[in-house]
């Protein structure tokens, strides 16, 4: 069995996301800075632990909400997860990723 991949991400309600750290939880200062950055863009978001392979074309694995960020008391967890999965699937789709050129021969 392959080892599980673990990362912490900042997940905005619209599905946009950014990795804060892999294998170990981010520092409080990093989490605070991420919350402030979201707030400055008028977004709400969550600190989420992603357990699984992000780049897998199948389901990623488990998403676990750790805490709301900044002013995200109104963050919609189900909507954020659905938007995240849609963005992740689009990013890993063979229609989006370019294939290597075929060499005639």
C-alpha positions in Angstrom: 0.0 0.0 0.0 1.4 3.4 -1.0 2.0 5.9 1.8 -0.7 8.5 2.3 0.0 12.1 1.1 -0.8 14.8 3.6 -1.0 18.5 3.0 -2.7 21.6 4.5 -4.5 23.9 2.2 -6.2 27.2 2.3 -9.6 26.7 0.7 -11.7 29.6 -0.4 -15.5 29.3 -0.7 -15.2 29.5 -4.5 -12.9 26.5 -4.6 -9.6 28.3 -5.1 -6.9 26.8 -2.9 -3.3 27.0 -2.0 -1.0 24.6 -0.2 0.4 25.9 3.1 2.4 22.9 4.0 3.0 19.2 3.5 3.4 16.5 6.2 3.4 18.9 9.1 0.8 21.5 10.1 1.6 25.1 9.2 2.6 27.6 11.9 0.1 29.9 13.5 1.7 32.9 11.8 1.3 31.3 8.3 -2.4 30.5 9.0 -2.9 34.1 10.2 -1.2 35.5 7.1 -3.3 33.3 4.8 -6.5 34.5 6.6 -5.4 38.2 6.2 -4.7 37.6 2.5 -8.1 36.2 1.9 -9.8 39.0 3.8 -7.9 41.6 1.8 -9.4 40.0 -1.4 -12.9 40.0 0.2 -12.9 36.2 0.4 -13.7 33.7 3.1 -11.8 30.5 3.6 -10.9 27.5 5.7 -7.8 25.8 6.7 -8.2 22.2 5.5 -6.2 19.0 5.7 -6.0 17.0 2.5 -5.2 13.4 3.0 -4.6 11.8 -0.4 -3.1 12.4 -3.8 -4.2 15.8 -5.2 -3.2 14.8 -8.7 -5.2 11.6 -8.8 -7.9 11.5 -11.4 -10.1 9.7 -8.9 -11.3 11.1 -5.6 -8.6 12.9 -3.7 -9.2 11.2 -0.4 -10.3 12.9 2.8 -10.8 16.7 3.2 -11.0 17.7 6.9 -11.8 21.2 7.9 -9.4 22.3 10.6 -10.6 25.9 11.2 -12.2 28.9 9.5 -9.8 31.6 8.6 -10.0 35.2 9.6 -13.6 36.4 9.2 -14.9 33.1 7.7 -17.7 32.4 10.2 -20.0 32.3 7.2 -17.8 29.9 5.2 -19.9 27.3 3.5 -18.0 24.0 3.9 -20.2 21.9 1.5 -20.0 24.5 -1.2 -16.3 25.0 -0.8 -15.7 21.2 -1.1 -17.8 21.0 -4.2 -16.1 23.9 -5.9 -12.7 22.5 -4.9 -13.5 19.1 -6.4 -14.7 20.7 -9.6 -11.5 22.8 -9.9 -9.3 19.8 -9.0 -11.0 17.6 -11.6 -10.6 20.2 -14.3 -6.9 20.6 -13.4 -6.3 16.8 -13.6 -8.5 16.2 -16.7 -6.8 14.9 -19.8 -8.6 17.5 -21.8 -6.8 20.3 -19.9 -3.3 18.7 -19.5 -1.4 18.6 -22.7 -0.2 15.3 -24.0 3.4 14.8 -25.3 3.7 15.1 -29.0 3.7 11.9 -31.0 6.8 11.2 -33.0 6.2 9.6 -36.3 8.5 6.8 -37.1 
